[in-house]
Amino acid sequence: MWRALLLALAPLLLAQASPKLVPDISSRAVEIQYSFTGAELLLFGAILYPGGRVPRRPADVAVVLKGPVQPITVREKQKIAGIWMNADSHRFRSAPGFYAVASSRPIDELVNERTAAIYELGLQNLQLSPGGGAQPDKERRFETGLLDLRRREGLYVEDPDGVEISEDVLYRARIFIPSQVPVGTFTAETFLIDRGKVIAAATREITVDKSGFERFVAESADRYSLLYGLAAVLLPLLLGWAAAELFRRRGA
Amino acid sequence: MDIYLPIAGMSVNAPLIVALGLLVGILSGMFGVGGGFLTTPLLIFYGIPPSVAVASATTQITGSSVSGVLAHMRRGGVDLRMGAVMVAGGLLGSLAGAGLFRLLQASGQIDTVIGLMYVLLLGSIGVLMLRDAALALGWMQPAENASPRPRHNRWIASLPLRSRFYASGLYLSPIAPLALGFIAGILTVLLGIGGGFILVPAMIYLFGMAARVVVGTSLVMILAVSAATTMIHALTTEAVDLVLAALLLVGGVIGAQYGAQLTTRLKPDLLRLSLAVIIILVALRMAFGLTYRPDEIFSIEYL
């Protein structure tokens, strides 16, 4: 019986190979158009175990979709003289504009804190690069505020059972990106996790960009601000005049 | 039907924004005000970023004042000389306002300042208008010792360089309309309001201008300054959203025409009373927003 087991494991041992991930995404480019209200991305793929044999204890999968990082200032309101106003602020040099993590089991059951921090798995482990010089408790307060705000806006998402693994080899996860996401290059990372270790990882890129008329408007506002401003002045003049003429003729 | 706004970076319900434009347009046509004091707060309540709301609402002020200017021009109800002085002040004011806007934005106090100024301005003007309307409708007795107002304000009459404004029937220092235009220019940039409800009372009560040219001249001033402000926003804050502006304008310009038709059928005192009530309601809502614990303690600003 031992021999049989050894024989079965032979290709695995010989190749000394570790499992591989073959990831894919339902679309490589997300185009923001006039009717854009958000998009659902399907992150899916296959787990290739060496020799095509699934171990008795199948590994877990975690996928992370991360948007471009931006430097931001987070402001905190306090009640001063009866009025709620911005009283304190803190800078973060690299806050991702979008972050979603989905896994087949809760992250804290999959890896220890150190591994989670290395791979930025989970919202608590984002590397936000806070500006220096602040008290640790202040920094934590602002970090919590930022995470909480973006979570409620749907920009930061944690889905502890968002990855579905079928037949132990095919995985898939649905991630929804809302309409207010920043444009830029998103990275989709897939991690294969076994016994607290990341045994395989793969990355794909997705571009999120405004397209068509929306792109034209956003670009003109940025590059040709004078012409854009002229258009913004002429538009109301023209529409106002047209409406006035229309009603005058009708009234007369 | 949702439409994505390229500058605001979010999608909004298009028919709702058009309806908002229509509503504000009707009110602006009825009362002869730009309507910015309603558009801007309503857009902010909807969730549009305040800077985009302020910058895009100014286009609606331009749009709804066009037909008014045309009508008053035809009737000769515009003092062009006075208008030119006020527009000059307004342009200076909008430049100063843009600088102030930047400063406040950098210090993070822009939202609080916008809120406070709305509460103070709308609150005081609303209460004054309410009192006026109540007096006119006979709900309130005028105070016993109400002495007739002097036609000219003492302070303004003492300003140097007085010159003649024939159409307004005034012998007045141009510094006064210049300063008034300057203040209205600042308000247009900061608050996204045309300032009509400050201009008109100031021109009547402080300057003693001939009533025939007051509304037309203030509209010319509002048109020029709101157009200039839109341009300044496009060049500095880059927060003018053309798609949002177009949605607002489609409703706004049509609403303004219907509003103007409605005016002829309603009692002017009732009109003023309802405008006063609307202004006070907006002020109260703003005051509530400032003093009540906000939904979001934290806010994010992109660098």
Contacts between the chains, C-beta under 8 A, distances in Angstrom:
chain1	res1	chain2	res2	distance
A	32	B	4	6.1
A	33	B	4	6.7
A	34	B	3	5.5
A	34	B	4	5.4
A	34	B	243	7.6
A	35	B	2	6.6
A	35	B	3	6.9
A	35	B	4	6.8
A	35	B	11	8.0
A	36	B	4	4.4
A	36	B	11	6.1
A	37	B	2	4.8
A	37	B	4	7.5
A	37	B	11	4.9
A	38	B	11	7.8
A	70	B	302	5.9
A	70	B	303	7.6
A	71	B	302	7.7
A	71	B	303	4.4
A	72	B	300	5.3
A	72	B	301	6.5
A	72	B	302	5.7
A	72	B	303	6.2
A	73	B	108	7.6
A	73	B	300	7.5
A	73	B	301	4.6
A	73	B	303	6.1
A	74	B	298	5.6
A	74	B	299	7.3
A	74	B	300	5.7
A	74	B	301	7.8
A	75	B	108	5.0
A	75	B	298	6.9
A	75	B	299	5.1
A	75	B	300	7.8
A	75	B	301	6.4
A	76	B	297	6.0
A	76	B	298	5.6
A	77	B	294	5.9
A	77	B	296	7.9
A	77	B	297	5.1
A	77	B	298	7.6
A	77	B	299	7.4
A	79	B	293	7.6
A	82	B	291	5.7
A	83	B	112	6.7
A	83	B	116	7.3
A	83	B	290	5.0
A	83	B	291	6.2
A	84	B	112	7.9
A	84	B	290	6.3
A	84	B	291	7.0
A	84	B	292	7.6
A	84	B	293	6.7
A	84	B	294	5.3
A	85	B	109	6.6
A	85	B	112	4.1
A	86	B	108	4.2
A	86	B	109	6.3
A	86	B	111	7.4
A	86	B	112	6.8
A	86	B	299	7.2
A	89	B	108	6.0
A	91	B	303	7.5
A	142	B	298	7.3
A	145	B	297	6.5
A	145	B	298	3.5
A	146	B	298	6.5
A	146	B	300	6.9
A	148	B	298	7.4
A	149	B	296	6.2
A	149	B	298	5.1
A	149	B	299	7.6
A	149	B	300	6.7
A	150	B	300	7.8
A	179	B	2	7.9
A	179	B	4	6.2
A	179	B	10	5.6
A	179	B	11	4.2
A	180	B	9	5.7
A	180	B	10	4.5
A	182	B	9	7.7
A	210	B	6	6.1
A	213	B	6	8.0
A	214	B	4	6.0
A	214	B	6	4.3
A	214	B	243	7.9
A	215	B	6	7.6
A	217	B	6	4.3
A	217	B	7	7.1
A	217	B	242	5.6
A	217	B	243	6.5
A	218	B	6	4.3
A	218	B	7	6.5
A	221	B	6	7.7
A	221	B	7	5.9
A	221	B	234	7.1
A	221	B	238	5.4
A	221	B	240	6.9
A	221	B	242	7.7
A	222	B	238	6.5
A	225	B	234	5.2
A	225	B	235	5.1
A	225	B	238	6.1
A	226	B	234	7.6
A	226	B	235	6.7
A	228	B	234	5.3
A	228	B	240	7.2
A	228	B	242	7.4
A	229	B	230	6.5
A	229	B	231	4.2
A	229	B	233	7.7
A	229	B	234	3.1
A	229	B	235	5.9
A	229	B	240	7.1
A	230	B	231	7.4
A	231	B	242	6.6
A	232	B	59	5.8
A	232	B	230	5.0
A	232	B	231	7.5
A	232	B	234	5.6
A	232	B	240	4.8
A	232	B	242	6.0
A	232	B	245	6.3
A	233	B	59	7.8
A	233	B	62	6.9
A	233	B	227	4.7
A	233	B	230	5.3
A	233	B	231	5.9
A	235	B	59	6.6
A	235	B	63	7.8
A	235	B	242	7.0
A	235	B	245	6.4
A	235	B	246	6.5
A	235	B	249	6.6
A	236	B	59	4.7
A	236	B	60	6.8
A	236	B	62	4.0
A	236	B	63	3.4
A	236	B	66	6.9
A	236	B	227	7.8
A	236	B	230	7.9
A	236	B	245	7.2
A	236	B	249	5.5
A	236	B	253	7.7
A	237	B	62	6.5
A	237	B	63	7.5
A	237	B	66	5.9
A	237	B	227	7.4
A	239	B	63	5.5
A	239	B	249	4.8
A	239	B	250	7.1
A	239	B	253	4.9
A	240	B	62	7.0
A	240	B	63	4.2
A	240	B	64	6.7
A	240	B	65	7.4
A	240	B	66	2.9
A	240	B	67	5.7
A	240	B	249	7.7
A	240	B	253	5.0
A	240	B	256	7.6
A	241	B	66	5.5
A	241	B	67	7.4
A	241	B	70	7.1
A	242	B	253	7.4
A	243	B	67	6.4
A	243	B	253	3.7
A	243	B	254	5.6
A	243	B	256	7.0
A	243	B	257	5.5
A	244	B	66	6.5
A	244	B	67	3.4
A	244	B	70	5.5
A	244	B	71	7.5
A	244	B	253	7.8
A	244	B	257	6.9
A	246	B	257	7.7
A	247	B	67	7.8
A	247	B	257	4.2
A	247	B	261	7.8
A	251	B	261	7.8
